[in-house]
């Protein structure tokens, strides 16, 4: 099981990342502009913003671990990750992919 502090260390290890409060949740943005992940500590999950292609790749691995946020944001690539089920390497890949997507925009 991965805890929120481990996920926080992964996000903050990426260049240009800063943490901020997003409606009462820890969130991370790059270069002070684009949010790429938001943490849901009480639900023990993380949301990452992915491209639709990346979202489908992660979801195809295991839809019990990676799945679209169940609203309009999920249709735009917002993806939940269950921290109680995900492997550390896959969480790192997903957060890094979200960061790269935000950095390109």
C-alpha positions as CSV (number, residue, x, y, z in Angstrom):
1,X,0.0,0.0,0.0
2,X,1.3,3.4,-1.0
3,X,0.7,6.3,1.4
4,X,0.0,10.0,0.5
5,X,3.4,11.1,1.6
6,X,5.1,8.8,-0.9
7,X,2.9,10.1,-3.7
8,X,3.7,13.6,-2.5
9,X,7.4,12.9,-2.7
10,X,7.0,11.6,-6.3
11,X,5.1,14.7,-7.4
12,X,7.5,17.1,-5.7
13,X,10.5,15.4,-7.2
14,X,9.5,16.6,-10.7
15,X,11.1,19.8,-11.9
16,X,9.1,23.0,-11.5
17,X,6.5,21.4,-9.3
18,X,4.8,23.2,-6.5
19,X,2.1,22.1,-4.1
20,X,-1.0,24.2,-3.4
21,X,-4.5,23.8,-1.9
22,X,-7.2,23.0,-4.4
23,X,-10.6,23.2,-2.7
24,X,-9.2,21.6,0.4
25,X,-7.1,19.0,-1.3
26,X,-3.4,18.9,-1.9
27,X,-2.7,19.5,-5.6
28,X,0.4,19.9,-7.7
29,X,1.1,22.2,-10.6
30,X,4.0,22.8,-12.9
31,X,5.6,26.2,-13.4
32,X,2.8,27.8,-11.3
33,X,0.2,27.2,-14.0
34,X,-1.0,23.7,-14.9
35,X,-2.3,21.3,-12.3
36,X,-1.3,17.7,-13.1
37,X,-2.4,15.8,-10.0
38,X,-4.7,16.2,-7.0
39,X,-4.7,14.1,-3.9
40,X,-7.8,12.7,-2.2
41,X,-6.3,11.7,1.2
42,X,-9.5,10.5,2.9
43,X,-10.4,8.3,-0.1
44,X,-6.8,7.1,-0.3
45,X,-6.5,7.9,-4.0
46,X,-4.9,10.3,-6.5
47,X,-6.2,12.0,-9.6
48,X,-3.9,12.6,-12.5
49,X,-4.7,14.5,-15.7
50,X,-3.7,12.4,-18.7
51,X,-4.2,12.6,-22.4
52,X,-7.1,10.4,-23.5
53,X,-4.6,7.9,-25.1
54,X,-2.5,7.7,-21.9
55,X,-5.7,7.3,-19.8
56,X,-6.8,4.3,-22.0
57,X,-3.3,2.7,-21.6
58,X,-3.4,3.0,-17.8
59,X,-7.0,1.9,-17.6
60,X,-6.3,-1.1,-19.7
61,X,-3.8,-2.3,-17.2
62,X,-6.3,-2.7,-14.4
63,X,-9.6,-0.8,-14.2
64,X,-9.8,-1.4,-10.4
65,X,-6.6,0.6,-10.0
66,X,-6.9,3.2,-12.8
67,X,-10.2,4.5,-13.9
68,X,-11.7,7.8,-15.3
69,X,-13.1,10.3,-12.8
70,X,-16.9,9.7,-13.1
71,X,-17.9,13.1,-14.5
72,X,-17.1,15.3,-17.4
73,X,-13.5,15.6,-16.3
74,X,-13.1,11.9,-16.7
75,X,-14.0,12.3,-20.3
76,X,-11.1,14.7,-20.7
77,X,-8.5,12.4,-19.2
78,X,-8.9,12.9,-15.4
79,X,-8.0,9.5,-14.0
80,X,-8.3,8.2,-10.4
81,X,-5.6,5.9,-9.0
82,X,-6.3,3.7,-6.0
83,X,-3.3,3.9,-3.7
84,X,-4.2,0.8,-1.8
85,X,-3.8,-1.3,-5.0
86,X,-1.2,0.4,-7.3
87,X,2.4,-0.6,-7.5
88,X,5.0,2.1,-6.8
89,X,6.5,2.0,-10.3
90,X,3.1,2.4,-11.9
91,X,2.1,5.3,-9.7
92,X,5.4,7.0,-10.5
93,X,4.8,6.4,-14.2
94,X,1.3,7.8,-14.0
95,X,2.3,11.0,-12.1
96,X,5.3,11.5,-14.3
97,X,3.1,11.1,-17.5
98,X,0.6,13.6,-16.1
99,X,3.5,16.0,-15.4
100,X,4.9,15.6,-18.9
101,X,1.5,16.3,-20.4
102,X,1.1,19.5,-18.4
103,X,4.7,20.6,-19.2
104,X,4.0,20.3,-23.0
105,X,0.9,22.5,-22.9
